[in-house]
Amino acid sequence: MSDIKTRYLLVGFSVAGWWCARAIRERDRNGKIVALTKENGVYSPPLITYYLGNKVSTIDYRSGWMENLDLELVPGGEAKKLERENNRLILASGESFVFEKALIATGGLPIVPPIPGREVTGVFTLTTPRDMQEIREFMKFQEGERVTILGGGFIGLKTAEAFMELGVKITLVELANRLLQNMVDERGSYYLEKALERAGLEVIKEDTVSEFQSREGKLSGALLQSGKYLPGNLAVVAIGVHPNIDWLQGSGIELGRGVIVDEFQESKRAGIFAAGDVAETKNLITGERNVVAVWPEAVKQGKIAGENMAGNRLSYPGSLPVNTVSVGEVTLVSAGLVNPPAGDFEFLTTVSDDSYRKLVLKDGYLVGVILVNRIEKAGVYINLIRQKVKVESFKDRLLKEDFGMINLPAEYRKHLVEGASIEV
Ligand SMILES: Cc1cc2nc3c(=O)[nH]c(=O)nc-3n(C[C@H](O)[C@H](O)[C@H](O)COP(=O)(O)OP(=O)(O)OC[C@H]3O[C@@H](n4cnc5c(N)ncnc54)[C@H](O)[C@@H]3O)c2cc1C
């Protein structure tokens, strides 16, 4: 088979890949773009759980815009190997592509710990359209379902939300002492747990599944480390994702937890960029390298990579974890450093029966925020963090009822309005 030649090769075509293609096209109308995706089409991961819960009727992502991108999409095009010495990539099918510039945007893969029985029918993960279809098919033939969800992070909670819509009895098992452990503190989790319990969901913390038990190859229940037994024929393992980088071993690309990139989203191999859940970037606040697997950062990194692949030189300011979760009666926003290590941090909080707000400050700057239910100022706080505005002089007003952009000193208002916006 002879090589297919392209100017740009996008390996993975979901959020980061899509925005990269759009940025390329804004600067280069004619350069050939080939986009590979392991799936059949272009989809939005956050819609997967909504689709399962019958909240939306499609998981399609911007396919109506594809024509404007003028690219060649290769569905089912699974990358297997990137050659060390050449800009040549080989697919599982044996097809090969030679490129001038490439983007690695292969996202994350679900983490499945080696729990005995994890391979039996009825134990799933839920991060791809295929997982979702398999669960739907499986549920068609079950009566009186009861589901155990392992993991109380945001994919676990979104999975719980979907099963709540379907009227399934749910037990959520979380190893930590709180849900959403990277997004909230124990108090934030308390509101969430209460709302979930009111919605009929059982939450078990500081415990985990030690074995999936089966009868005739089918799940019959989950045995927990504490000895508790959760009967049921359906379980979803949702303890997180890790960057999908194994296929890059031996390619000469520098790998850490993810693909290590510089501020231009470029890897150590010139002309090969990475963006989204697969990329390891600098954290905006701590400066440490990490993978921030959230949608807005995948969009931003994809855009910057695309601009730079097409000849520009834009830099990425650093990743900021921002997330919103809405389950039962609780809506929660979290951004930045919300559980800082011991040190010189200042905390401002307000607490009521049904709301909680926590701001984390360091050296006069806002570095983290948790908002439970009272989320109306989320945009302002996130902008203050992102734009690194010194809040020391007006910190006493930050949690006042009437605080808003209008209360900020004029020079900051201008700065914030002109700051980079999020386009999702
Ligand atoms: C169920 C779920 C709910 C989520 N909800 C939220 C939310 O509410 N808010 C939020 O901020 N984030 C959410 N996220 C995370 C968010 O979706 C990701 O941060 C974002 O999709 C990352 O985009 P990406 O392009 O890097 O990777 P992905 O969107 O994961 O796309 C990876 C692409 O790579 C392709 N691919 C993988 N391997 C290969 C290969 N070997 N060869 C070729 N192609 C390959 C896949 O087919 C896919 O096209 C959610 C994720 C999931 C799974």
The ligand as an ORCA input file, in Angstrom:
! r2SCAN-3c Opt
* xyz 0 1
  C     -19.000     10.941     29.578
  C     -18.160     12.192     29.586
  C     -18.699     13.398     30.051
  C     -17.934     14.550     30.066
  N     -18.479     15.720     30.519
  C     -17.744     16.849     30.553
  C     -18.286     18.081     31.015
  O     -19.439     18.163     31.417
  N     -17.488     19.196     31.022
  C     -16.182     19.150     30.596
  O     -15.494     20.175     30.632
  N     -15.648     17.997     30.137
  C     -16.398     16.853     30.105
  N     -15.838     15.698     29.642
  C     -14.442     15.726     29.195
  C     -14.366     16.279     27.773
  O     -15.296     15.620     26.972
  C     -12.949     16.106     27.269
  O     -12.103     16.939     28.051
  C     -12.818     16.467     25.799
  O     -13.669     15.702     25.006
  C     -11.374     16.236     25.348
  O     -11.303     16.379     23.975
  P     -10.166     15.634     23.130
  O     -10.393     16.071     21.731
  O      -8.858     15.847     23.760
  O     -10.448     14.076     23.305
  P     -11.736     13.218     23.013
  O     -12.943     14.079     22.971
  O     -11.696     12.093     23.974
  O     -11.490     12.650     21.544
  C     -10.495     11.729     21.250
  C     -10.583     11.375     19.772
  O      -9.498     10.552     19.447
  C      -9.938      9.423     18.714
  N      -8.945      8.372     18.898
  C      -8.604      7.731     20.040
  N      -7.596      6.879     19.809
  C      -7.305      6.975     18.516
  C      -6.356      6.354     17.652
  N      -5.491      5.452     18.120
  N      -6.353      6.699     16.348
  C      -7.200      7.627     15.856
  N      -8.112      8.253     16.616
  C      -8.158      7.929     17.917
  C     -11.327      9.145     19.237
  O     -12.065      8.379     18.319
  C     -11.827     10.609     19.359
  O     -12.216     11.075     18.098
  C     -16.597     14.516     29.602
  C     -16.050     13.313     29.127
  C     -16.823     12.171     29.121
  C     -16.226     10.872     28.598
*
